[in-house]
Amino acid sequence: AILKMALREDIGKGDITTRAIIEKDVIARGHIIANEEMIAAGLQVARRAFQILEEEVSFKPFHLDGDSVRKGELLATVKGRISTLLKAERVMLNILQRLCGIATLTRQFNDRIAGTGCRILDTRKTTPGLREIEKYAVRVGGGSNHRMGLYDRILIKNNHIDIVGGIRQAFERARRSGYAADEIEIEVRDLKELKQALRCGAMNILLDNMDTGALRKAVRRAAGRACLEASGNITLSNVRRVAATGVDFISIGCLTHSVRSMDISFRIECIPCSGN
């Protein structure tokens, strides 16, 4: 559905440039090339972008999602009508470049915290309409998905707390709605709120925008009674220090909301006709 929408948006009534200057049934081969080091992600999505337009297109990947790819290496080749390759090119590249960017950045964060026992999480700060595949790319990069949407996990945030009058009130309302304590996560902004959340029996607590000193104190005060998630202003330069405080998870919005797309190119060559 994502690809069909994107292709309709780009092609509209037809690729008038290709239609004007290139014969319709010319067969060509396209080479998808990594122009920098990256983690591959979304190759089957790329395949589908072509096959939606032409089922007979052949697509040969040279890497699996999750592989480390060097600059200059082929990610895949595709063979089909040149009109198909040109129609799908931009949509395929836009999505593939972004998914590879997400997986690559996620892998970089994971590498920085290796050995700490902490895990990297994503957030809901995704591109509208692309959440499913962007969160897939996070998994490819070695991260874990937090929640897919508002429907699959209770997360009590500051606005909820302020509206109902406090942490205890919010937590107890969630419990009365039928959710067990381990199904509820609650966001706290300081150590005072952490104390309130622990007194309520919260088992999952998000520590929002706390510095490393406060995070270390939070870990000591929780003393294993709750899983702790650090969030806010996490970068490659500070993620190791945050993980070393002892928190269980670190959620990072930039994995999806401001990631740099990887440099990938698509080079097409016509295949000579056989015979006289």
C-alpha positions as a LaTeX table, in Angstrom:
\begin{tabular}{lrrr}
\hline
Residue & $x$ (\AA) & $y$ (\AA) & $z$ (\AA) \\
\hline
Ala1 & 0.00 & 0.00 & 0.00 \\
Ile2 & 2.86 & 2.39 & 0.84 \\
Leu3 & 4.57 & 1.71 & $-2.47$ \\
Lys4 & 1.40 & 1.93 & $-4.53$ \\
Met5 & 0.61 & 5.31 & $-3.00$ \\
Ala6 & 4.13 & 6.57 & $-3.66$ \\
Leu7 & 4.14 & 5.33 & $-7.23$ \\
Arg8 & 0.77 & 6.96 & $-7.96$ \\
Glu9 & 2.07 & 10.21 & $-6.52$ \\
Asp10 & 5.17 & 10.16 & $-8.71$ \\
Ile11 & 3.85 & 8.70 & $-11.95$ \\
Gly12 & 0.43 & 10.32 & $-12.06$ \\
Lys13 & $-0.87$ & 10.09 & $-15.65$ \\
Gly14 & 2.42 & 8.69 & $-16.89$ \\
Asp15 & 6.16 & 9.25 & $-17.27$ \\
Ile16 & 5.98 & 11.75 & $-20.13$ \\
Thr17 & 9.75 & 12.09 & $-20.49$ \\
Thr18 & 10.39 & 8.39 & $-21.00$ \\
Arg19 & 7.29 & 8.06 & $-23.19$ \\
Ala20 & 8.50 & 10.87 & $-25.43$ \\
Ile21 & 12.07 & 9.70 & $-26.04$ \\
Ile22 & 12.46 & 5.96 & $-25.35$ \\
Glu23 & 10.82 & 3.01 & $-27.08$ \\
Lys24 & 8.28 & 1.31 & $-24.86$ \\
Asp25 & 9.55 & $-2.28$ & $-24.83$ \\
Val26 & 13.31 & $-1.75$ & $-24.61$ \\
Ile27 & 14.76 & $-4.19$ & $-22.04$ \\
Ala28 & 17.34 & $-2.86$ & $-19.61$ \\
Arg29 & 19.31 & $-3.80$ & $-16.54$ \\
Gly30 & 19.64 & $-1.51$ & $-13.56$ \\
His31 & 22.42 & $-1.56$ & $-10.98$ \\
Ile32 & 21.68 & $-0.36$ & $-7.42$ \\
Ile33 & 25.01 & 0.84 & $-6.05$ \\
Ala34 & 26.08 & 1.86 & $-2.55$ \\
Asn35 & 28.08 & 5.09 & $-2.77$ \\
Glu36 & 29.16 & 4.93 & 0.88 \\
Glu37 & 29.45 & 2.37 & 3.66 \\
Met38 & 26.08 & 1.41 & 5.09 \\
Ile39 & 23.85 & $-1.27$ & 6.55 \\
Ala40 & 21.52 & $-2.74$ & 3.93 \\
Ala41 & 17.81 & $-2.47$ & 4.70 \\
Gly42 & 14.71 & $-2.60$ & 2.53 \\
Leu43 & 15.93 & $-4.63$ & $-0.43$ \\
Gln44 & 12.66 & $-6.55$ & $-0.63$ \\
Val45 & 10.80 & $-3.25$ & $-0.55$ \\
Ala46 & 12.94 & $-2.13$ & $-3.48$ \\
Arg47 & 12.09 & $-5.35$ & $-5.32$ \\
Arg48 & 8.38 & $-4.76$ & $-4.79$ \\
Ala49 & 8.57 & $-1.20$ & $-6.14$ \\
Phe50 & 9.51 & $-2.62$ & $-9.55$ \\
Gln51 & 7.26 & $-5.68$ & $-9.47$ \\
Ile52 & 4.14 & $-3.63$ & $-8.72$ \\
Leu53 & 4.63 & $-2.10$ & $-12.15$ \\
Glu54 & 5.84 & $-5.24$ & $-13.93$ \\
Glu55 & 5.50 & $-8.66$ & $-12.32$ \\
Glu56 & 8.06 & $-10.21$ & $-14.67$ \\
Val57 & 10.88 & $-7.94$ & $-13.50$ \\
Ser58 & 13.82 & $-9.96$ & $-12.20$ \\
Phe59 & 15.55 & $-8.65$ & $-9.09$ \\
Lys60 & 18.82 & $-10.08$ & $-7.81$ \\
Pro61 & 20.05 & $-8.85$ & $-4.41$ \\
Phe62 & 23.74 & $-9.18$ & $-3.57$ \\
His63 & 23.22 & $-8.55$ & 0.14 \\
Leu64 & 20.71 & $-9.41$ & 2.83 \\
Asp65 & 19.10 & $-6.82$ & 5.04 \\
Gly66 & 21.42 & $-6.27$ & 7.98 \\
Asp67 & 24.62 & $-6.81$ & 5.99 \\
Ser68 & 27.45 & $-4.30$ & 6.15 \\
Val69 & 27.98 & $-2.88$ & 2.65 \\
Arg70 & 31.14 & $-1.17$ & 1.45 \\
Lys71 & 31.34 & 1.87 & $-0.77$ \\
Gly72 & 31.02 & 0.92 & $-4.43$ \\
Glu73 & 29.38 & $-2.46$ & $-3.84$ \\
Leu74 & 26.29 & $-3.58$ & $-5.69$ \\
Leu75 & 23.19 & $-3.88$ & $-3.55$ \\
Ala76 & 21.15 & $-5.46$ & $-6.31$ \\
Thr77 & 20.49 & $-5.64$ & $-10.04$ \\
Val78 & 17.09 & $-5.49$ & $-11.69$ \\
Lys79 & 16.07 & $-6.43$ & $-15.24$ \\
Gly80 & 12.90 & $-5.41$ & $-17.03$ \\
Arg81 & 11.38 & $-2.93$ & $-19.44$ \\
Ile82 & 13.25 & 0.34 & $-19.29$ \\
Ser83 & 9.98 & 2.21 & $-18.85$ \\
Thr84 & 9.34 & 0.19 & $-15.68$ \\
Leu85 & 12.83 & 0.82 & $-14.29$ \\
Leu86 & 12.56 & 4.55 & $-14.88$ \\
Lys87 & 9.07 & 4.82 & $-13.40$ \\
Ala88 & 10.05 & 3.02 & $-10.21$ \\
Glu89 & 13.53 & 4.53 & $-9.85$ \\
Arg90 & 12.78 & 7.54 & $-7.67$ \\
Val91 & 10.32 & 5.83 & $-5.34$ \\
Met92 & 12.65 & 2.86 & $-4.95$ \\
Leu93 & 15.64 & 5.06 & $-4.16$ \\
Asn94 & 13.76 & 7.37 & $-1.81$ \\
Ile95 & 12.62 & 4.48 & 0.35 \\
Leu96 & 15.76 & 2.35 & 0.11 \\
Gln97 & 18.04 & 5.28 & 0.94 \\
Arg98 & 15.95 & 6.15 & 3.98 \\
Leu99 & 15.68 & 2.60 & 5.30 \\
Cys100 & 19.41 & 2.04 & 4.88 \\
Gly101 & 20.00 & 5.33 & 6.70 \\
Ile102 & 17.84 & 4.24 & 9.64 \\
Ala103 & 19.50 & 0.83 & 9.87 \\
Thr104 & 22.96 & 2.35 & 9.61 \\
Leu105 & 22.36 & 4.92 & 12.34 \\
Thr106 & 20.75 & 2.32 & 14.59 \\
Arg107 & 23.78 & 0.06 & 14.17 \\
Gln108 & 26.08 & 2.96 & 15.08 \\
Phe109 & 24.14 & 3.57 & 18.30 \\
Asn110 & 24.18 & $-0.14$ & 19.11 \\
Asp111 & 27.92 & $-0.34$ & 18.56 \\
Arg112 & 28.47 & 2.57 & 20.96 \\
Ile113 & 26.71 & 0.79 & 23.84 \\
Ala114 & 28.10 & $-2.69$ & 23.24 \\
Gly115 & 28.68 & $-4.60$ & 26.48 \\
Thr116 & 26.50 & $-2.39$ & 28.69 \\
Gly117 & 23.40 & $-4.62$ & 28.65 \\
Cys118 & 21.30 & $-1.63$ & 27.58 \\
Arg119 & 19.02 & $-1.77$ & 24.53 \\
Ile120 & 18.21 & 0.86 & 21.92 \\
Leu121 & 14.53 & 1.64 & 21.27 \\
Asp122 & 12.85 & 3.72 & 18.60 \\
Thr123 & 9.90 & 6.10 & 19.09 \\
Arg124 & 6.70 & 7.12 & 17.28 \\
Lys125 & 8.57 & 10.02 & 15.64 \\
Thr126 & 8.31 & 8.44 & 12.23 \\
Thr127 & 7.42 & 9.66 & 8.75 \\
Pro128 & 3.62 & 9.61 & 8.41 \\
Gly129 & 2.62 & 6.50 & 6.49 \\
Leu130 & 6.06 & 4.89 & 6.69 \\
Arg131 & 6.07 & 3.76 & 10.32 \\
Glu132 & 5.90 & 0.03 & 9.63 \\
Ile133 & 8.91 & $-0.04$ & 7.30 \\
Glu134 & 10.91 & 2.53 & 9.27 \\
Lys135 & 10.53 & 0.51 & 12.44 \\
Tyr136 & 11.51 & $-2.57$ & 10.43 \\
Ala137 & 14.75 & $-0.79$ & 9.50 \\
Val138 & 15.40 & $-0.10$ & 13.19 \\
Arg139 & 15.18 & $-3.84$ & 13.86 \\
Val140 & 17.50 & $-4.54$ & 10.94 \\
Gly141 & 20.03 & $-2.19$ & 12.54 \\
Gly142 & 19.84 & $-4.11$ & 15.82 \\
Gly143 & 17.40 & $-1.85$ & 17.68 \\
Ser144 & 14.05 & $-2.76$ & 19.21 \\
Asn145 & 10.64 & $-1.26$ & 18.58 \\
His146 & 8.99 & 0.59 & 21.47 \\
Arg147 & 5.33 & 0.77 & 20.54 \\
Met148 & 3.88 & 0.85 & 17.05 \\
Gly149 & 1.15 & 3.32 & 17.96 \\
Leu150 & $-1.26$ & 4.53 & 20.58 \\
Tyr151 & $-3.09$ & 1.19 & 20.42 \\
Asp152 & $-0.55$ & $-1.36$ & 21.62 \\
Arg153 & 0.87 & $-0.11$ & 24.90 \\
Ile154 & $-0.08$ & 2.15 & 27.81 \\
Leu155 & 2.37 & 5.05 & 28.09 \\
Ile156 & 1.32 & 7.74 & 30.56 \\
Lys157 & 3.04 & 10.98 & 29.58 \\
Asn158 & 3.26 & 14.41 & 31.16 \\
Asn159 & 0.08 & 15.71 & 29.50 \\
His160 & $-1.92$ & 12.76 & 30.83 \\
Ile161 & $-0.48$ & 13.33 & 34.31 \\
Asp162 & $-1.19$ & 17.06 & 34.27 \\
Ile163 & $-4.76$ & 16.54 & 33.03 \\
Val164 & $-5.79$ & 14.03 & 35.69 \\
Gly165 & $-3.93$ & 15.72 & 38.53 \\
Gly166 & $-0.89$ & 13.57 & 39.25 \\
Ile167 & 1.10 & 10.41 & 38.76 \\
Arg168 & $-0.84$ & 8.31 & 41.25 \\
Gln169 & $-4.20$ & 9.33 & 39.80 \\
Ala170 & $-3.06$ & 8.51 & 36.25 \\
Phe171 & $-1.52$ & 5.18 & 37.22 \\
Glu172 & $-4.53$ & 4.08 & 39.26 \\
Arg173 & $-6.95$ & 5.00 & 36.49 \\
Ala174 & $-4.97$ & 2.83 & 34.08 \\
Arg175 & $-5.05$ & $-0.05$ & 36.58 \\
Arg176 & $-8.80$ & 0.32 & 37.05 \\
Ser177 & $-9.21$ & 0.18 & 33.28 \\
Gly178 & $-7.97$ & $-3.39$ & 33.44 \\
Tyr179 & $-4.26$ & $-3.06$ & 32.68 \\
Ala180 & $-1.70$ & $-4.89$ & 34.80 \\
Ala181 & 1.21 & $-2.95$ & 36.27 \\
Asp182 & 3.67 & $-4.54$ & 33.86 \\
Glu183 & 1.54 & $-3.34$ & 30.91 \\
Ile184 & 1.88 & 0.30 & 31.93 \\
Glu185 & 4.78 & 2.69 & 31.42 \\
Ile186 & 4.83 & 6.10 & 33.05 \\
Glu187 & 6.96 & 9.11 & 32.18 \\
Val188 & 8.68 & 11.07 & 34.94 \\
Arg189 & 10.61 & 14.32 & 34.68 \\
Asp190 & 12.67 & 14.30 & 37.86 \\
Leu191 & 13.61 & 12.20 & 40.88 \\
Lys192 & 10.62 & 13.42 & 42.87 \\
Glu193 & 8.24 & 12.08 & 40.23 \\
Leu194 & 10.27 & 8.87 & 40.06 \\
Lys195 & 9.66 & 8.36 & 43.77 \\
Gln196 & 5.92 & 8.82 & 43.24 \\
Ala197 & 5.87 & 6.35 & 40.35 \\
Leu198 & 7.74 & 3.72 & 42.38 \\
Arg199 & 5.36 & 4.16 & 45.30 \\
Cys200 & 2.45 & 3.48 & 42.95 \\
Gly201 & 4.02 & 0.19 & 41.91 \\
Ala202 & 5.05 & 1.26 & 38.40 \\
Met203 & 7.18 & $-1.42$ & 36.76 \\
Asn204 & 8.17 & 0.52 & 33.63 \\
Ile205 & 9.34 & 4.11 & 33.95 \\
Leu206 & 10.52 & 6.53 & 31.28 \\
Leu207 & 13.10 & 9.03 & 32.57 \\
Asp208 & 12.56 & 12.10 & 30.41 \\
Asn209 & 15.43 & 14.49 & 29.70 \\
Met210 & 17.46 & 13.67 & 32.81 \\
Asp211 & 21.22 & 14.22 & 32.86 \\
Thr212 & 23.55 & 11.32 & 33.59 \\
Gly213 & 23.87 & 12.24 & 37.25 \\
Ala214 & 20.12 & 12.08 & 37.73 \\
Leu215 & 19.95 & 8.86 & 35.74 \\
Arg216 & 22.49 & 7.19 & 38.02 \\
Lys217 & 20.50 & 8.26 & 41.07 \\
Ala218 & 17.31 & 6.98 & 39.44 \\
Val219 & 18.89 & 3.57 & 38.86 \\
Arg220 & 20.00 & 3.38 & 42.50 \\
Arg221 & 16.59 & 4.43 & 43.80 \\
Ala222 & 14.70 & 2.02 & 41.58 \\
Ala223 & 17.01 & $-0.78$ & 42.75 \\
Gly224 & 15.63 & $-3.21$ & 40.20 \\
Arg225 & 11.98 & $-2.64$ & 41.09 \\
Ala226 & 11.23 & $-1.16$ & 37.66 \\
Cys227 & 12.66 & $-1.20$ & 34.14 \\
Leu228 & 14.05 & 2.22 & 33.36 \\
Glu229 & 14.09 & 3.90 & 29.96 \\
Ala230 & 16.16 & 7.04 & 29.32 \\
Ser231 & 14.95 & 9.45 & 26.66 \\
Gly232 & 15.73 & 12.93 & 25.40 \\
Asn233 & 18.70 & 14.55 & 23.66 \\
Ile234 & 20.52 & 11.27 & 23.06 \\
Thr235 & 23.38 & 11.48 & 20.55 \\
Leu236 & 26.17 & 9.22 & 19.34 \\
Ser237 & 28.58 & 11.21 & 21.50 \\
Asn238 & 26.69 & 10.74 & 24.78 \\
Val239 & 24.81 & 7.44 & 24.36 \\
Arg240 & 27.60 & 5.39 & 25.93 \\
Arg241 & 27.57 & 7.58 & 29.07 \\
Val242 & 23.80 & 7.26 & 29.29 \\
Ala243 & 23.94 & 3.47 & 28.93 \\
Ala244 & 26.67 & 3.28 & 31.59 \\
Thr245 & 24.29 & 4.75 & 34.19 \\
Gly246 & 22.56 & 1.36 & 34.35 \\
Val247 & 19.28 & 2.14 & 32.60 \\
Asp248 & 17.67 & $-0.76$ & 30.78 \\
Phe249 & 16.63 & 1.05 & 27.60 \\
Ile250 & 17.43 & 4.21 & 25.68 \\
Ser251 & 14.79 & 5.53 & 23.27 \\
Ile252 & 16.07 & 7.69 & 20.42 \\
Gly253 & 13.79 & 9.76 & 18.20 \\
Cys254 & 16.47 & 10.72 & 15.68 \\
Leu255 & 16.65 & 7.13 & 14.43 \\
Thr256 & 13.59 & 7.95 & 12.34 \\
His257 & 12.70 & 11.64 & 12.57 \\
Ser258 & 15.91 & 13.23 & 11.27 \\
Val259 & 18.06 & 10.44 & 9.89 \\
Arg260 & 20.30 & 11.11 & 6.89 \\
Ser261 & 19.41 & 9.03 & 3.85 \\
Met262 & 22.27 & 6.95 & 2.47 \\
Asp263 & 23.88 & 7.77 & $-0.89$ \\
Ile264 & 22.66 & 5.11 & $-3.30$ \\
Ser265 & 22.60 & 5.38 & $-7.08$ \\
Phe266 & 20.76 & 3.54 & $-9.85$ \\
Arg267 & 22.58 & 3.06 & $-13.16$ \\
Ile268 & 20.70 & 1.67 & $-16.15$ \\
Glu269 & 22.13 & $-0.02$ & $-19.24$ \\
Cys270 & 20.19 & $-1.23$ & $-22.25$ \\
Ile271 & 20.46 & $-4.90$ & $-23.11$ \\
Pro272 & 21.19 & $-5.41$ & $-26.84$ \\
Cys273 & 18.57 & $-7.42$ & $-28.74$ \\
Ser274 & 19.72 & $-10.86$ & $-29.94$ \\
Gly275 & 19.37 & $-11.95$ & $-33.53$ \\
Asn276 & 19.83 & $-10.12$ & $-36.85$ \\
\hline
\end{tabular}
